[in-house]
Every structure is written in C-alpha cells, then in structure tokens.
C-alpha cells in the first residue's frame, strides 16, 4: 500500500459515521459532475466509469440504511430512484438526466451535514 492509500485508509477509519456519510455524498456529487462533463466532451468510457462509481456509492448508502428509522423507507425509495436515473443516464449518455438528480442528492447531503452539526 502506498503512502497515499495508507493516509486515505486511516482518514476513513477515523471518520465519524456522519463524516463518512457526508464524504460518500460528496464523492457521488463529484462523480455525477464529472460524468456530466465527460458526456458533454463525448468521452463515453470516462462518463460510464463516473456514473458507475456514483451508482456504487448510492448502493452503499442504501445498503447501510437502518430499518428501525421511519425515514429509511423514504431514503430507500429515493436511492432506488437515483439508481434508475443513473442507469438511464448511462444508457442514453444524457447529461440532463444527471442534472435532474444532482440537486436532490446535494440537498440530501446538505441536510445530513446540518443534522450532523446539530448532533455535536
């Protein structure tokens, strides 16, 4: 493992659950923004890879929902919607589909960020 990988692993291992959640949302947002640019630049392989990374992150967020919370059902439905839109965007290579879900994901990220601040 190179020094950067060690640093990243240590960073993730020392994050609070709230920090990790925000980092996942941030990475999904970054990948969607990159995919939009790649599609507009006609770089289809890179667009595909970014969309797949965003989809993997949404899958991870969905997989770690706690079913004991009432909001989990709503989040699961949103994550399913995001996955469907990511698939559509990937198949059609349509940046407008990504631009449609990006504000929703950003809003969720911001809500979790604010909730994390209030829990401290």
Biotite code that builds the C-alpha atoms (Angstrom):
import biotite.structure as struc

atoms = struc.array([
    struc.Atom([0.000, 0.000, 0.000], chain_id="A", res_id=1, res_name="UNK", atom_name="CA", element="C"),
    struc.Atom([1.485, 3.355, -0.987], chain_id="A", res_id=2, res_name="UNK", atom_name="CA", element="C"),
    struc.Atom([1.582, 6.298, 1.460], chain_id="A", res_id=3, res_name="UNK", atom_name="CA", element="C"),
    struc.Atom([-1.460, 7.968, -0.122], chain_id="A", res_id=4, res_name="UNK", atom_name="CA", element="C"),
    struc.Atom([-3.519, 4.792, 0.194], chain_id="A", res_id=5, res_name="UNK", atom_name="CA", element="C"),
    struc.Atom([-2.436, 4.432, 3.832], chain_id="A", res_id=6, res_name="UNK", atom_name="CA", element="C"),
    struc.Atom([-3.419, 8.024, 4.510], chain_id="A", res_id=7, res_name="UNK", atom_name="CA", element="C"),
    struc.Atom([-6.816, 7.584, 2.859], chain_id="A", res_id=8, res_name="UNK", atom_name="CA", element="C"),
    struc.Atom([-7.494, 4.358, 4.743], chain_id="A", res_id=9, res_name="UNK", atom_name="CA", element="C"),
    struc.Atom([-6.530, 5.983, 8.037], chain_id="A", res_id=10, res_name="UNK", atom_name="CA", element="C"),
    struc.Atom([-8.727, 9.001, 7.232], chain_id="A", res_id=11, res_name="UNK", atom_name="CA", element="C"),
    struc.Atom([-11.742, 6.809, 6.555], chain_id="A", res_id=12, res_name="UNK", atom_name="CA", element="C"),
    struc.Atom([-11.117, 4.690, 9.634], chain_id="A", res_id=13, res_name="UNK", atom_name="CA", element="C"),
    struc.Atom([-11.073, 7.758, 11.888], chain_id="A", res_id=14, res_name="UNK", atom_name="CA", element="C"),
    struc.Atom([-14.192, 9.435, 10.460], chain_id="A", res_id=15, res_name="UNK", atom_name="CA", element="C"),
    struc.Atom([-17.355, 9.602, 12.475], chain_id="A", res_id=16, res_name="UNK", atom_name="CA", element="C"),
    struc.Atom([-20.401, 7.978, 10.845], chain_id="A", res_id=17, res_name="UNK", atom_name="CA", element="C"),
    struc.Atom([-21.721, 11.463, 9.980], chain_id="A", res_id=18, res_name="UNK", atom_name="CA", element="C"),
    struc.Atom([-18.418, 12.468, 8.365], chain_id="A", res_id=19, res_name="UNK", atom_name="CA", element="C"),
    struc.Atom([-18.330, 9.245, 6.375], chain_id="A", res_id=20, res_name="UNK", atom_name="CA", element="C"),
    struc.Atom([-21.897, 9.784, 5.185], chain_id="A", res_id=21, res_name="UNK", atom_name="CA", element="C"),
    struc.Atom([-21.052, 13.321, 4.018], chain_id="A", res_id=22, res_name="UNK", atom_name="CA", element="C"),
    struc.Atom([-17.890, 12.066, 2.311], chain_id="A", res_id=23, res_name="UNK", atom_name="CA", element="C"),
    struc.Atom([-19.918, 9.473, 0.401], chain_id="A", res_id=24, res_name="UNK", atom_name="CA", element="C"),
    struc.Atom([-22.427, 12.078, -0.735], chain_id="A", res_id=25, res_name="UNK", atom_name="CA", element="C"),
    struc.Atom([-19.586, 14.423, -1.708], chain_id="A", res_id=26, res_name="UNK", atom_name="CA", element="C"),
    struc.Atom([-17.964, 11.697, -3.800], chain_id="A", res_id=27, res_name="UNK", atom_name="CA", element="C"),
    struc.Atom([-21.262, 10.826, -5.510], chain_id="A", res_id=28, res_name="UNK", atom_name="CA", element="C"),
    struc.Atom([-21.800, 14.504, -6.340], chain_id="A", res_id=29, res_name="UNK", atom_name="CA", element="C"),
    struc.Atom([-18.252, 14.767, -7.692], chain_id="A", res_id=30, res_name="UNK", atom_name="CA", element="C"),
    struc.Atom([-18.694, 11.678, -9.870], chain_id="A", res_id=31, res_name="UNK", atom_name="CA", element="C"),
    struc.Atom([-22.007, 12.920, -11.268], chain_id="A", res_id=32, res_name="UNK", atom_name="CA", element="C"),
    struc.Atom([-20.466, 16.306, -12.080], chain_id="A", res_id=33, res_name="UNK", atom_name="CA", element="C"),
    struc.Atom([-17.546, 14.563, -13.776], chain_id="A", res_id=34, res_name="UNK", atom_name="CA", element="C"),
    struc.Atom([-19.947, 12.358, -15.748], chain_id="A", res_id=35, res_name="UNK", atom_name="CA", element="C"),
    struc.Atom([-21.816, 15.422, -16.996], chain_id="A", res_id=36, res_name="UNK", atom_name="CA", element="C"),
    struc.Atom([-18.574, 16.947, -18.235], chain_id="A", res_id=37, res_name="UNK", atom_name="CA", element="C"),
    struc.Atom([-17.416, 13.667, -19.789], chain_id="A", res_id=38, res_name="UNK", atom_name="CA", element="C"),
    struc.Atom([-20.713, 13.219, -21.639], chain_id="A", res_id=39, res_name="UNK", atom_name="CA", element="C"),
    struc.Atom([-20.602, 16.782, -22.915], chain_id="A", res_id=40, res_name="UNK", atom_name="CA", element="C"),
    struc.Atom([-16.994, 16.178, -24.047], chain_id="A", res_id=41, res_name="UNK", atom_name="CA", element="C"),
    struc.Atom([-18.065, 12.894, -25.724], chain_id="A", res_id=42, res_name="UNK", atom_name="CA", element="C"),
    struc.Atom([-15.696, 10.886, -23.503], chain_id="A", res_id=43, res_name="UNK", atom_name="CA", element="C"),
    struc.Atom([-18.067, 7.937, -23.157], chain_id="A", res_id=44, res_name="UNK", atom_name="CA", element="C"),
    struc.Atom([-15.782, 5.489, -21.275], chain_id="A", res_id=45, res_name="UNK", atom_name="CA", element="C"),
    struc.Atom([-14.978, 8.047, -18.577], chain_id="A", res_id=46, res_name="UNK", atom_name="CA", element="C"),
    struc.Atom([-18.637, 9.060, -18.342], chain_id="A", res_id=47, res_name="UNK", atom_name="CA", element="C"),
    struc.Atom([-19.598, 5.407, -17.882], chain_id="A", res_id=48, res_name="UNK", atom_name="CA", element="C"),
    struc.Atom([-16.986, 4.933, -15.150], chain_id="A", res_id=49, res_name="UNK", atom_name="CA", element="C"),
    struc.Atom([-18.105, 8.027, -13.248], chain_id="A", res_id=50, res_name="UNK", atom_name="CA", element="C"),
    struc.Atom([-21.759, 7.039, -13.440], chain_id="A", res_id=51, res_name="UNK", atom_name="CA", element="C"),
    struc.Atom([-20.911, 3.536, -12.220], chain_id="A", res_id=52, res_name="UNK", atom_name="CA", element="C"),
    struc.Atom([-18.925, 4.962, -9.285], chain_id="A", res_id=53, res_name="UNK", atom_name="CA", element="C"),
    struc.Atom([-21.877, 7.201, -8.354], chain_id="A", res_id=54, res_name="UNK", atom_name="CA", element="C"),
    struc.Atom([-24.196, 4.201, -8.611], chain_id="A", res_id=55, res_name="UNK", atom_name="CA", element="C"),
    struc.Atom([-21.913, 2.137, -6.361], chain_id="A", res_id=56, res_name="UNK", atom_name="CA", element="C"),
    struc.Atom([-21.996, 4.911, -3.765], chain_id="A", res_id=57, res_name="UNK", atom_name="CA", element="C"),
    struc.Atom([-25.795, 5.088, -3.888], chain_id="A", res_id=58, res_name="UNK", atom_name="CA", element="C"),
    struc.Atom([-25.864, 1.301, -3.461], chain_id="A", res_id=59, res_name="UNK", atom_name="CA", element="C"),
    struc.Atom([-23.604, 1.585, -0.402], chain_id="A", res_id=60, res_name="UNK", atom_name="CA", element="C"),
    struc.Atom([-25.765, 4.318, 1.118], chain_id="A", res_id=61, res_name="UNK", atom_name="CA", element="C"),
    struc.Atom([-28.857, 2.192, 0.557], chain_id="A", res_id=62, res_name="UNK", atom_name="CA", element="C"),
    struc.Atom([-27.244, -0.952, 1.956], chain_id="A", res_id=63, res_name="UNK", atom_name="CA", element="C"),
    struc.Atom([-26.406, 0.772, 5.227], chain_id="A", res_id=64, res_name="UNK", atom_name="CA", element="C"),
    struc.Atom([-29.829, 2.209, 5.977], chain_id="A", res_id=65, res_name="UNK", atom_name="CA", element="C"),
    struc.Atom([-31.104, 1.388, 9.433], chain_id="A", res_id=66, res_name="UNK", atom_name="CA", element="C"),
    struc.Atom([-34.603, -0.044, 9.032], chain_id="A", res_id=67, res_name="UNK", atom_name="CA", element="C"),
    struc.Atom([-35.550, 0.948, 12.568], chain_id="A", res_id=68, res_name="UNK", atom_name="CA", element="C"),
    struc.Atom([-35.854, 4.582, 11.487], chain_id="A", res_id=69, res_name="UNK", atom_name="CA", element="C"),
    struc.Atom([-39.014, 5.816, 9.787], chain_id="A", res_id=70, res_name="UNK", atom_name="CA", element="C"),
    struc.Atom([-37.056, 7.889, 7.266], chain_id="A", res_id=71, res_name="UNK", atom_name="CA", element="C"),
    struc.Atom([-35.261, 4.787, 5.976], chain_id="A", res_id=72, res_name="UNK", atom_name="CA", element="C"),
    struc.Atom([-38.171, 3.760, 3.741], chain_id="A", res_id=73, res_name="UNK", atom_name="CA", element="C"),
    struc.Atom([-38.229, 7.202, 2.127], chain_id="A", res_id=74, res_name="UNK", atom_name="CA", element="C"),
    struc.Atom([-34.467, 7.201, 1.645], chain_id="A", res_id=75, res_name="UNK", atom_name="CA", element="C"),
    struc.Atom([-34.586, 3.699, 0.155], chain_id="A", res_id=76, res_name="UNK", atom_name="CA", element="C"),
    struc.Atom([-37.172, 4.887, -2.361], chain_id="A", res_id=77, res_name="UNK", atom_name="CA", element="C"),
    struc.Atom([-35.038, 7.917, -3.239], chain_id="A", res_id=78, res_name="UNK", atom_name="CA", element="C"),
    struc.Atom([-31.939, 5.767, -3.652], chain_id="A", res_id=79, res_name="UNK", atom_name="CA", element="C"),
    struc.Atom([-33.883, 3.456, -5.963], chain_id="A", res_id=80, res_name="UNK", atom_name="CA", element="C"),
    struc.Atom([-34.989, 6.467, -8.000], chain_id="A", res_id=81, res_name="UNK", atom_name="CA", element="C"),
    struc.Atom([-31.387, 7.704, -8.207], chain_id="A", res_id=82, res_name="UNK", atom_name="CA", element="C"),
    struc.Atom([-30.203, 4.275, -9.366], chain_id="A", res_id=83, res_name="UNK", atom_name="CA", element="C"),
    struc.Atom([-32.853, 4.183, -12.095], chain_id="A", res_id=84, res_name="UNK", atom_name="CA", element="C"),
    struc.Atom([-31.893, 7.668, -13.276], chain_id="A", res_id=85, res_name="UNK", atom_name="CA", element="C"),
    struc.Atom([-28.196, 6.778, -13.253], chain_id="A", res_id=86, res_name="UNK", atom_name="CA", element="C"),
    struc.Atom([-28.911, 3.727, -15.411], chain_id="A", res_id=87, res_name="UNK", atom_name="CA", element="C"),
    struc.Atom([-30.972, 5.838, -17.812], chain_id="A", res_id=88, res_name="UNK", atom_name="CA", element="C"),
    struc.Atom([-28.246, 8.486, -17.992], chain_id="A", res_id=89, res_name="UNK", atom_name="CA", element="C"),
    struc.Atom([-25.637, 5.822, -18.622], chain_id="A", res_id=90, res_name="UNK", atom_name="CA", element="C"),
    struc.Atom([-27.613, 4.101, -21.369], chain_id="A", res_id=91, res_name="UNK", atom_name="CA", element="C"),
    struc.Atom([-28.652, 7.323, -23.086], chain_id="A", res_id=92, res_name="UNK", atom_name="CA", element="C"),
    struc.Atom([-25.496, 9.286, -22.194], chain_id="A", res_id=93, res_name="UNK", atom_name="CA", element="C"),
    struc.Atom([-27.822, 12.158, -21.363], chain_id="A", res_id=94, res_name="UNK", atom_name="CA", element="C"),
    struc.Atom([-26.379, 14.803, -19.037], chain_id="A", res_id=95, res_name="UNK", atom_name="CA", element="C"),
    struc.Atom([-29.845, 16.295, -18.453], chain_id="A", res_id=96, res_name="UNK", atom_name="CA", element="C"),
    struc.Atom([-30.865, 13.187, -16.502], chain_id="A", res_id=97, res_name="UNK", atom_name="CA", element="C"),
    struc.Atom([-27.835, 13.647, -14.260], chain_id="A", res_id=98, res_name="UNK", atom_name="CA", element="C"),
    struc.Atom([-28.586, 17.353, -13.888], chain_id="A", res_id=99, res_name="UNK", atom_name="CA", element="C"),
    struc.Atom([-32.096, 16.375, -12.755], chain_id="A", res_id=100, res_name="UNK", atom_name="CA", element="C"),
    struc.Atom([-30.918, 14.276, -9.801], chain_id="A", res_id=101, res_name="UNK", atom_name="CA", element="C"),
    struc.Atom([-27.847, 16.291, -8.831], chain_id="A", res_id=102, res_name="UNK", atom_name="CA", element="C"),
    struc.Atom([-29.774, 18.957, -6.851], chain_id="A", res_id=103, res_name="UNK", atom_name="CA", element="C"),
    struc.Atom([-31.697, 16.256, -4.972], chain_id="A", res_id=104, res_name="UNK", atom_name="CA", element="C"),
    struc.Atom([-28.510, 14.455, -3.961], chain_id="A", res_id=105, res_name="UNK", atom_name="CA", element="C"),
    struc.Atom([-26.908, 17.763, -2.994], chain_id="A", res_id=106, res_name="UNK", atom_name="CA", element="C"),
    struc.Atom([-29.939, 18.673, -0.902], chain_id="A", res_id=107, res_name="UNK", atom_name="CA", element="C"),
    struc.Atom([-29.753, 15.328, 0.931], chain_id="A", res_id=108, res_name="UNK", atom_name="CA", element="C"),
    struc.Atom([-26.046, 15.846, 1.538], chain_id="A", res_id=109, res_name="UNK", atom_name="CA", element="C"),
    struc.Atom([-26.699, 19.318, 2.943], chain_id="A", res_id=110, res_name="UNK", atom_name="CA", element="C"),
    struc.Atom([-29.495, 18.029, 5.184], chain_id="A", res_id=111, res_name="UNK", atom_name="CA", element="C"),
    struc.Atom([-27.254, 15.313, 6.627], chain_id="A", res_id=112, res_name="UNK", atom_name="CA", element="C"),
    struc.Atom([-24.463, 17.868, 7.086], chain_id="A", res_id=113, res_name="UNK", atom_name="CA", element="C"),
    struc.Atom([-26.772, 20.145, 9.093], chain_id="A", res_id=114, res_name="UNK", atom_name="CA", element="C"),
    struc.Atom([-28.093, 17.200, 11.107], chain_id="A", res_id=115, res_name="UNK", atom_name="CA", element="C"),
    struc.Atom([-24.521, 16.170, 11.899], chain_id="A", res_id=116, res_name="UNK", atom_name="CA", element="C"),
    struc.Atom([-23.738, 19.664, 13.176], chain_id="A", res_id=117, res_name="UNK", atom_name="CA", element="C"),
    struc.Atom([-26.786, 19.603, 15.449], chain_id="A", res_id=118, res_name="UNK", atom_name="CA", element="C"),
    struc.Atom([-25.854, 16.212, 16.911], chain_id="A", res_id=119, res_name="UNK", atom_name="CA", element="C"),
    struc.Atom([-22.473, 17.543, 18.072], chain_id="A", res_id=120, res_name="UNK", atom_name="CA", element="C"),
])
